[in-house]
Amino acid sequence: MKIAGTVLSILGIIGAVYFGIQAARESESFNVLGAEVAVSTANWTPVIISGVVLVIGIILLIIPRK
C-alpha cells in the first residue's frame, strides 16, 4: 500500500501543479472603477480530481499496514 500511496501522491502533486498553472493562465482581467477584476474561464475539474488523488495517496501512506 505504501508504493500505491507514494505513486498516487506524486501523480496528485504533478497534476495539481500542472492543471493549476494551466487554469490560472485561462483568466481574464479588466478594470472597473479603478479596481482590477479577474474572471476565470478555466475548467477546474482536473485540478479537483488531482487534489482528490493526492488526498487518497496521503491516506494510503498514513494508514498502518496490517
Residue frames as qw, qx, qy, qz and C-alpha x, y, z in Angstrom:
[[0.000, 0.885, 0.466, 0.000, 0.00, 0.00, 0.00],
 [0.346, -0.720, 0.089, 0.596, 2.97, 2.30, 0.60],
 [0.344, -0.054, 0.581, 0.736, 4.02, 2.11, -3.05],
 [0.085, 0.641, 0.668, 0.369, 0.49, 2.85, -4.27],
 [0.237, -0.883, -0.306, 0.266, 0.21, 5.73, -1.82],
 [0.386, -0.515, 0.278, 0.713, 3.52, 7.18, -2.96],
 [0.269, 0.200, 0.665, 0.667, 2.62, 6.89, -6.65],
 [0.029, -0.776, -0.601, -0.191, -0.80, 8.47, -6.12],
 [0.314, -0.818, -0.138, 0.462, 0.68, 11.29, -4.05],
 [0.356, -0.315, 0.426, 0.770, 3.29, 12.09, -6.69],
 [0.156, 0.399, 0.703, 0.568, 0.73, 11.97, -9.50],
 [0.146, -0.840, -0.518, 0.070, -1.66, 14.15, -7.48],
 [0.322, -0.704, 0.048, 0.631, 1.03, 16.78, -6.87],
 [0.291, -0.090, 0.575, 0.759, 2.13, 16.82, -10.51],
 [0.063, 0.567, 0.724, 0.388, -1.47, 17.03, -11.75],
 [0.196, -0.857, -0.399, 0.262, -2.44, 19.77, -9.31],
 [0.300, -0.582, 0.210, 0.726, 0.57, 21.90, -10.24],
 [0.233, 0.056, 0.673, 0.700, 0.23, 21.36, -14.00],
 [0.026, -0.630, -0.699, -0.337, -3.52, 21.86, -14.23],
 [0.270, -0.794, -0.337, 0.429, -3.44, 24.66, -11.65],
 [0.251, -0.423, 0.296, 0.819, -0.95, 26.67, -13.72],
 [0.101, 0.252, 0.735, 0.621, -2.96, 25.95, -16.84],
 [0.130, -0.751, -0.647, -0.040, -6.18, 27.12, -15.16],
 [0.282, -0.716, -0.143, 0.623, -4.53, 30.26, -13.81],
 [0.226, -0.182, 0.472, 0.833, -3.44, 31.23, -17.31],
 [0.009, -0.440, -0.753, -0.490, -7.02, 31.00, -18.57],
 [0.133, -0.743, -0.516, 0.405, -8.25, 34.01, -16.60],
 [0.270, 0.598, 0.254, 0.711, -9.02, 37.43, -17.97],
 [0.304, -0.547, -0.416, 0.660, -8.73, 40.67, -16.03],
 [0.150, 0.639, 0.330, 0.678, -10.19, 44.12, -16.58],
 [0.160, -0.052, -0.403, 0.900, -10.53, 47.38, -14.66],
 [0.235, -0.702, -0.591, -0.321, -13.83, 48.52, -13.16],
 [0.294, -0.921, -0.074, -0.243, -13.77, 51.92, -11.44],
 [0.033, 0.796, -0.544, 0.263, -10.05, 51.61, -10.80],
 [0.654, -0.347, 0.645, -0.191, -10.23, 48.09, -9.36],
 [0.318, 0.359, -0.801, -0.358, -8.82, 45.15, -11.30],
 [0.808, -0.010, 0.374, -0.454, -11.32, 42.30, -11.63],
 [0.059, 0.337, -0.899, -0.275, -10.24, 38.82, -12.74],
 [0.835, 0.135, 0.135, -0.516, -12.69, 36.40, -14.35],
 [0.299, -0.322, 0.885, 0.156, -11.71, 32.77, -14.71],
 [0.755, 0.315, -0.206, -0.537, -12.85, 30.82, -17.76],
 [0.171, 0.404, -0.899, 0.011, -10.89, 27.71, -16.78],
 [0.845, -0.195, -0.405, -0.290, -12.17, 24.21, -16.22],
 [0.249, -0.628, 0.602, -0.425, -11.31, 23.42, -12.58],
 [0.957, -0.102, -0.002, -0.270, -12.36, 19.76, -12.72],
 [0.817, 0.296, -0.402, 0.288, -8.84, 18.37, -13.42],
 [0.078, 0.533, -0.517, 0.665, -7.44, 20.37, -10.50],
 [0.688, -0.349, 0.276, -0.573, -10.11, 18.98, -8.17],
 [0.981, 0.071, -0.159, -0.080, -9.53, 15.41, -9.37],
 [0.577, 0.451, -0.495, 0.468, -5.78, 15.82, -8.87],
 [0.243, -0.509, 0.464, -0.683, -6.43, 17.05, -5.34],
 [0.887, -0.199, 0.115, -0.401, -8.62, 14.03, -4.59],
 [0.896, 0.252, -0.324, 0.168, -5.92, 11.67, -5.93],
 [0.254, 0.537, -0.522, 0.611, -3.36, 13.44, -3.73],
 [0.542, -0.424, 0.371, -0.623, -5.56, 13.06, -0.63],
 [0.979, -0.023, -0.057, -0.197, -6.15, 9.36, -1.36],
 [0.715, 0.405, -0.439, 0.363, -2.40, 8.85, -1.75],
 [0.040, -0.527, 0.522, -0.670, -1.71, 10.55, 1.58],
 [0.786, -0.290, 0.209, -0.505, -4.38, 8.46, 3.28],
 [0.963, 0.145, -0.225, 0.020, -2.79, 5.28, 1.91],
 [0.476, 0.479, -0.511, 0.532, 0.58, 6.42, 3.26],
 [0.293, -0.487, 0.438, -0.697, -0.80, 7.19, 6.72],
 [0.900, -0.199, -0.012, -0.387, -2.87, 4.03, 7.25],
 [0.323, -0.545, 0.773, -0.037, -0.74, 1.42, 9.06],
 [0.555, 0.236, -0.734, -0.312, -0.15, -1.90, 7.36],
 [0.787, -0.312, 0.298, -0.441, -1.92, -4.88, 8.90]]
